[in-house]
Amino acid sequence: MIFIARDLVVCLAFFAVIYNALSCLVASAWWIMRRVRQEREAVNSADWLFGLRILPFLGSLLFTVFFTFPSFWLLERKSFDEDATTFLLAVIALILLGVGLRRALKAQSRTNHTIKQWLCDANADKVVTASATGAVATNAGKGAPSLMLVGLWRPKVMISDMAATVLSESELHVAIRHELEHQRSRDNLKKLIINAVPFPGMEGITGAWREASELAADDGAVRTHQDALDLATALIKLARPSQQWVEPELASGLVCGSSSVALRVRRLLEWRAAERRLARIWPWTIVVLFMVAWVATNYGTALALTHRLTERIVP
């Protein structure tokens, strides 16, 4: 039991070092990238930005689980030789994990409370038909946002009475398709994950991902030039009323503070069917598969190198 506890302490300490180092590296690289590339749409891939945002945590976790833990278990001596610094780093890791968990639970609680308040005043007798888009919709009363995707595991599109009144049928349908794109991308769940992995200096990447996710949802909702015009009209109609409320942390609204309505409308007015093309992810897939294959064939060597690295980084 003592040896297992030592292994866990060392793993936590190593996780703290790697997570902080990777987070600082990613935050610095993002700052430099934004300084070099001044154009607002220079980086607009939502998937790429989300991957970059969670890279420090995911990379540190995978490395700790698959390399640090087994290397210590197989190669470390049974003697107790950790000093106070190791325990301090382990405590820092526990604090990081605890703060992340608390932030995620608090964000979910605040979001649920806000949505319940909006739904309390809903008109149960008035039903908004969303069958043309395949949406599972729920009504919201006055004071609620126009359209919003709520929920993490079984999201629903929340439609306010104001949106159903102001928007035409075609505008409402394409706006609902926008929310369904957020559902397909699991954007609410991604927001929960981002809340669970906090680190100073990551706000820029988080903001860029939120805006990119809105642009991606616009692209996914639009199929024809008329759809683009309808969605642009819906954004313009709902832009001013949206200033009366604040978007919950774990929900995705049609018009929200994390995206520029002017930018979205301009992109929609300039929409071209030929511009929509699939992202080329196969080069990255090949790189990842090659790395996995190399690690699998040289796992023993990798564990030995990890153990040496652990002894140098974690006293």
DAVENDA-V777658 format. One record per residue. N is the residue number from 1. RES is the residue in one letter. D_LAST is the distance of its C-alpha to the last C-alpha in Angstrom with 2 decimals. Layout:
n = [N | N]
res = [RES | RES]
d_last = [D_LAST | D_LAST]
This chain:
n = [1 | 2 | 3 | 4 | 5 | 6 | 7 | 8 | 9 | 10 | 11 | 12 | 13 | 14 | 15 | 16 | 17 | 18 | 19 | 20 | 21 | 22 | 23 | 24 | 25 | 26 | 27 | 28 | 29 | 30 | 31 | 32 | 33 | 34 | 35 | 36 | 37 | 38 | 39 | 40 | 41 | 42 | 43 | 44 | 45 | 46 | 47 | 48 | 49 | 50 | 51 | 52 | 53 | 54 | 55 | 56 | 57 | 58 | 59 | 60 | 61 | 62 | 63 | 64 | 65 | 66 | 67 | 68 | 69 | 70 | 71 | 72 | 73 | 74 | 75 | 76 | 77 | 78 | 79 | 80 | 81 | 82 | 83 | 84 | 85 | 86 | 87 | 88 | 89 | 90 | 91 | 92 | 93 | 94 | 95 | 96 | 97 | 98 | 99 | 100 | 101 | 102 | 103 | 104 | 105 | 106 | 107 | 108 | 109 | 110 | 111 | 112 | 113 | 114 | 115 | 116 | 117 | 118 | 119 | 120 | 121 | 122 | 123 | 124 | 125 | 126 | 127 | 128 | 129 | 130 | 131 | 132 | 133 | 134 | 135 | 136 | 137 | 138 | 139 | 140 | 141 | 142 | 143 | 144 | 145 | 146 | 147 | 148 | 149 | 150 | 151 | 152 | 153 | 154 | 155 | 156 | 157 | 158 | 159 | 160 | 161 | 162 | 163 | 164 | 165 | 166 | 167 | 168 | 169 | 170 | 171 | 172 | 173 | 174 | 175 | 176 | 177 | 178 | 179 | 180 | 181 | 182 | 183 | 184 | 185 | 186 | 187 | 188 | 189 | 190 | 191 | 192 | 193 | 194 | 195 | 196 | 197 | 198 | 199 | 200 | 201 | 202 | 203 | 204 | 205 | 206 | 207 | 208 | 209 | 210 | 211 | 212 | 213 | 214 | 215 | 216 | 217 | 218 | 219 | 220 | 221 | 222 | 223 | 224 | 225 | 226 | 227 | 228 | 229 | 230 | 231 | 232 | 233 | 234 | 235 | 236 | 237 | 238 | 239 | 240 | 241 | 242 | 243 | 244 | 245 | 246 | 247 | 248 | 249 | 250 | 251 | 252 | 253 | 254 | 255 | 256 | 257 | 258 | 259 | 260 | 261 | 262 | 263 | 264 | 265 | 266 | 267 | 268 | 269 | 270 | 271 | 272 | 273 | 274 | 275 | 276 | 277 | 278 | 279 | 280 | 281 | 282 | 283 | 284 | 285 | 286 | 287 | 288 | 289 | 290 | 291 | 292 | 293 | 294 | 295 | 296 | 297 | 298 | 299 | 300 | 301 | 302 | 303 | 304 | 305 | 306 | 307 | 308 | 309 | 310 | 311 | 312 | 313 | 314 | 315]
res = [M | I | F | I | A | R | D | L | V | V | C | L | A | F | F | A | V | I | Y | N | A | L | S | C | L | V | A | S | A | W | W | I | M | R | R | V | R | Q | E | R | E | A | V | N | S | A | D | W | L | F | G | L | R | I | L | P | F | L | G | S | L | L | F | T | V | F | F | T | F | P | S | F | W | L | L | E | R | K | S | F | D | E | D | A | T | T | F | L | L | A | V | I | A | L | I | L | L | G | V | G | L | R | R | A | L | K | A | Q | S | R | T | N | H | T | I | K | Q | W | L | C | D | A | N | A | D | K | V | V | T | A | S | A | T | G | A | V | A | T | N | A | G | K | G | A | P | S | L | M | L | V | G | L | W | R | P | K | V | M | I | S | D | M | A | A | T | V | L | S | E | S | E | L | H | V | A | I | R | H | E | L | E | H | Q | R | S | R | D | N | L | K | K | L | I | I | N | A | V | P | F | P | G | M | E | G | I | T | G | A | W | R | E | A | S | E | L | A | A | D | D | G | A | V | R | T | H | Q | D | A | L | D | L | A | T | A | L | I | K | L | A | R | P | S | Q | Q | W | V | E | P | E | L | A | S | G | L | V | C | G | S | S | S | V | A | L | R | V | R | R | L | L | E | W | R | A | A | E | R | R | L | A | R | I | W | P | W | T | I | V | V | L | F | M | V | A | W | V | A | T | N | Y | G | T | A | L | A | L | T | H | R | L | T | E | R | I | V | P]
d_last = [20.82 | 17.72 | 16.19 | 17.37 | 15.90 | 12.40 | 13.10 | 14.36 | 11.54 | 9.07 | 12.11 | 12.78 | 9.51 | 10.00 | 13.63 | 13.24 | 11.68 | 14.33 | 17.08 | 16.90 | 16.75 | 19.62 | 21.56 | 21.55 | 22.60 | 25.35 | 26.61 | 26.86 | 28.58 | 30.98 | 31.85 | 32.63 | 34.60 | 36.70 | 37.40 | 38.57 | 40.49 | 42.57 | 44.77 | 44.19 | 44.60 | 42.48 | 39.97 | 41.79 | 40.29 | 39.19 | 37.35 | 35.43 | 34.50 | 33.39 | 31.23 | 29.67 | 29.11 | 27.25 | 25.47 | 22.06 | 22.07 | 23.73 | 21.68 | 18.33 | 19.86 | 21.37 | 18.39 | 16.25 | 19.21 | 20.45 | 17.50 | 14.07 | 15.69 | 17.92 | 15.56 | 13.20 | 16.51 | 18.14 | 15.75 | 13.03 | 14.08 | 15.53 | 13.83 | 11.69 | 8.42 | 6.19 | 6.33 | 8.48 | 6.67 | 6.01 | 9.64 | 10.80 | 10.04 | 11.74 | 14.54 | 15.01 | 15.50 | 17.97 | 19.72 | 20.19 | 21.61 | 23.72 | 25.13 | 26.03 | 27.77 | 29.61 | 30.78 | 32.09 | 33.94 | 35.35 | 36.58 | 38.24 | 39.87 | 41.24 | 42.54 | 44.27 | 45.83 | 47.20 | 48.63 | 50.31 | 51.99 | 53.33 | 54.60 | 56.40 | 59.12 | 59.57 | 63.10 | 63.13 | 66.63 | 65.71 | 63.98 | 62.53 | 63.20 | 60.27 | 61.39 | 62.10 | 58.42 | 57.25 | 55.38 | 54.81 | 55.80 | 55.97 | 57.92 | 56.76 | 58.97 | 59.59 | 56.69 | 54.38 | 53.07 | 55.39 | 53.47 | 49.97 | 47.93 | 46.51 | 44.42 | 41.28 | 42.28 | 46.07 | 46.69 | 50.19 | 51.97 | 53.09 | 56.34 | 57.90 | 61.65 | 61.54 | 60.13 | 62.71 | 65.43 | 64.44 | 63.42 | 65.89 | 65.46 | 64.14 | 61.72 | 60.45 | 59.92 | 57.91 | 55.85 | 55.10 | 54.12 | 51.59 | 50.01 | 50.12 | 48.09 | 45.35 | 45.71 | 45.41 | 42.29 | 40.74 | 40.10 | 40.00 | 37.27 | 35.36 | 35.70 | 34.18 | 31.16 | 30.75 | 30.96 | 28.18 | 25.65 | 25.95 | 24.31 | 25.84 | 27.78 | 28.72 | 32.15 | 33.85 | 32.91 | 33.88 | 37.21 | 37.95 | 37.35 | 39.68 | 42.39 | 41.98 | 42.31 | 45.60 | 46.86 | 45.95 | 47.80 | 50.78 | 50.86 | 50.70 | 53.46 | 55.87 | 58.02 | 61.05 | 62.03 | 63.75 | 60.53 | 58.82 | 61.65 | 61.58 | 57.84 | 58.18 | 61.09 | 59.17 | 56.29 | 58.81 | 60.65 | 57.58 | 55.66 | 57.35 | 57.27 | 53.55 | 52.94 | 53.92 | 50.82 | 47.06 | 45.50 | 43.31 | 39.67 | 39.91 | 43.40 | 44.95 | 48.15 | 50.74 | 50.74 | 47.54 | 45.89 | 43.13 | 45.71 | 48.49 | 51.88 | 53.51 | 51.14 | 51.66 | 55.42 | 55.60 | 53.73 | 56.01 | 59.13 | 58.01 | 57.16 | 58.14 | 57.95 | 57.02 | 53.88 | 52.32 | 50.37 | 47.51 | 44.09 | 43.14 | 39.98 | 40.61 | 38.69 | 35.47 | 36.29 | 36.65 | 33.33 | 31.51 | 33.45 | 32.66 | 28.89 | 29.15 | 31.30 | 28.96 | 25.95 | 28.26 | 29.47 | 26.12 | 23.93 | 22.66 | 21.65 | 20.00 | 17.89 | 16.87 | 15.97 | 14.03 | 11.97 | 11.25 | 10.52 | 8.10 | 6.10 | 6.57 | 6.33 | 3.84 | 0.00]
